[in-house]
Amino acid sequence: MLVTRELLTEGTREKLLAWHHSGFGADASTGCRPGDREGLHRLACYLHKAPLSLERMEYARGSAQVIYHGKGAAEYGRGTVAYDPLDFVALVLVHVPTLTRYG
C-alpha cells in the first residue's frame, strides 16, 4: 500500500521484508490520554529505558568481539551471541531514537 501511494520506495520495501526481526515489538494500542499524568509517567519511564542490559554484555579483547547473553537464554532458546564491535553498535543504534527538532 505504501509503495502504491509512493510513500515508500520498492527498494526500502524489499529491505524491510528481508529484515530479520530482533524480537523487539511496540504495542501502539497503549496510549496516554491528555491529563493522565500517571500514564505519561509510565510512558516516559519506558522510553527512558536502555536498549540493552550492560550486565548481559561483555567485550572479549582477545577476539575483539562483543558478547551478548540474551534474556531468558535457557528458557526461550535465546543464546549467547558474539558480534563484531561495529556491527553491535549498529544494531544498538537502531533502537536509539533520532532527535528531531520541531519548530
Buried (B, 14 or more C-beta within 10 A) or exposed (E): EEEEEEEEEEEEEEEEEEEEEEEEEEEEEEEBEEEEEEEEEEBEEEEEEEEBEEEEBBEEEEEEBBBBBBEEBEEEEBEEBEBEEEEBEEBBEEEEEEEEEEE
